[in-house]
Amino acid sequence: MPKLYEYFGLIIMFYSNEHEPVHVHGKCQGRELRAELIIIDGKILEIRYSLVMGKGPLSSQERTLFEELVTAKADDIVRKWIDFFVLHRSLRAEAITRRLK
């Protein structure tokens, strides 16, 4: 489970057995939300958020932080997806201690 970011108590990560489309999971104390990046012609056109089956949803504040991070780091998330799943490189988590918005 490659961890990408730590952001105000949230863990943003890929599961190691992921599949396309490019997406990340935001987790906090057993709650989880998924963000799918819709990419057309190499450009991120939309980010769709969805619940994860069997997990409780993030709180309103946690969701706001997750959406903030995914929006700010969307291009980096795509690069990390390619590095990990295509190029098979290891990833190093980044702790972010300041608000991105």
Buried (B, 14 or more C-beta within 10 A) or exposed (E): EBBBBBBBEBBBBBEEEBEEEBBBBBBBEEBBBBBBBEBEEEEBEEBEBEEBEEBEBBEEEBBEBBBBBBEBBBEEBBEBBEBBBEEEEEBEEBEBEEEEE
